[in-house]
Amino acid sequence: MLKLALTVLILFWFCLKPESAQAHPVRAFVTNQGSHDVSVVDLDNGTEIARISLPASPAGVAVDQRFGMVFLTSPDGSAVTKLDALTLTVRAQQDVGGGPVGIAVDPFGQRVYVSDWYNNQLIVLDAQDLKVLHRIPVGHVPAGIVLSPDGRQIYLAERDDNVVGVFSSQTLERIGSIPVGQHPFGLAIDVQGNQLVAVNVQSNSVSLIDIAHRVVRGTVQVGISPYCAVFSKDGRVFVTNQHSDSVSMIEFDSATVLKTVPVGAFPEGIEIDGDQLFVVSWMEEELDVMDLKTLKILRRIPVGKNSRGFGRFIWSGNPVSN
Amino acid sequence: MRLTQAIVGFTAITLFSFLSPVAEAHGPTRQKVTEEITINASPDAVWKVVGDFGGIANWHPAVEKSETTKGNEIGSTRTLAIKGGGKMVEEIEGYDAENKVIKIRAQDGGAVPASNFSMMMAVTAEGSGSKVTWRGAFYRAYTNNDPPPDQNDEAAVKAVTGVFKSGLESLKAKIEKK
């Protein structure tokens, strides 16, 4: 009986989509480290509609698709901010200390995970009010974070250890360590949660990880100083190369670079929504909108100063969207 | 009146003591500098000078001597002896003669107080002459919290700006004199 009640409750939970009950705009939230704000870009008409001030040097971003909430880190301001994606009001702000950089929100919109660059810890926050729930000691200089689609596993780039740490979200204990290339920064996971990539800034490569076995299946050389990555639904991986001003398209299964295309200089954050690829250029201070098939730039949307967009920065309302 | 002053004073002190630890907790944030100059010469003529990786001592006022390992090949390094002491070791990361773009990465610990310092120089047509763009991306030299004043963000930006500005002015003077 209890089990049935629980099942009903869980089903109800998954059907609960307050924001997507009505059509809402698709928006990008690009963190601007130089102007200390976040650019809100309406992707239906390709214009910046707002710029919202944040504590110093915002970098990391994560979007809770279900509830339409955006979570942002401010490494210099030692803060995490929760922003309502629709009304664009700040819902909560928390001083977490240290240098919060990477950020991810679980698929249920319950918890937010933040990497503290200076204090070598993973901070677990309540997504509702951003109260700090736990601080877990991790490896050196933690950066990118992704969660498995079921929210059970946390993958963390432990940059100066050249490792991707695997943690259980239930016990908050380390359950694995995957050695990768030199200085992993951005991570990306496929929709099914079978494949993970770590972007190795210093070795100019991407480690392709088989999640079930927690091993590196292959390593692909890309451009110079690669930074972030994203999976397309058909299993391709797109990687930004900061010093090459380009994006590499990789086929995971064959571990080969299929194509490399030029983008705005110093590309950092990268995202996919529908049939478009979005790349944040730190140097040009723009969001490049590209056709996912042709990889041609369709438009360049100006954003704030020293734009980063490190993390998942598009609110599409689709919970399984990359 | 006194009470108001006292309240204002107290508020200021409270605010200050609250804000100061936050303000001091600055971590390294990547900085950038872009400098441009127009030169009254054809892009080809300007690229001949700018695209000569080892030739920087011929035009940069701060560089005494420059030696390269492999000329203009990607991976070639140049060791710059800086006037008044110090050196910089730099490597070609990218070289595009067709579009007249050279990308260079400096090794850490050189004369410029910056780390992870990469730069690019590009020559484009501008009117009947050329425009040279020199831009750099870098972190400050001191990569932990609370840097000393000579190794903070401002010091790095100031130094790089000086290197680029003085270099471009001297480059223009040299080429236009020919």
Chai-1 contact restraints between the chains, C-beta under 6 A:
chainA,res_idxA,chainB,res_idxB,connection_type,confidence,min_distance_angstrom,max_distance_angstrom,comment,restraint_id
A,Q33,B,T29,contact,1.0,0.0,6.0,A-B,restraint_1
A,S57,B,T29,contact,1.0,0.0,6.0,A-B,restraint_2
A,P75,B,G27,contact,1.0,0.0,6.0,A-B,restraint_3
A,D76,B,H26,contact,1.0,0.0,6.0,A-B,restraint_4
A,D76,B,G27,contact,1.0,0.0,6.0,A-B,restraint_5
A,S78,B,A25,contact,1.0,0.0,6.0,A-B,restraint_6
A,G99,B,G27,contact,1.0,0.0,6.0,A-B,restraint_7
A,I224,B,E93,contact,1.0,0.0,6.0,A-B,restraint_8
A,H243,B,E93,contact,1.0,0.0,6.0,A-B,restraint_9
A,H243,B,S118,contact,1.0,0.0,6.0,A-B,restraint_10
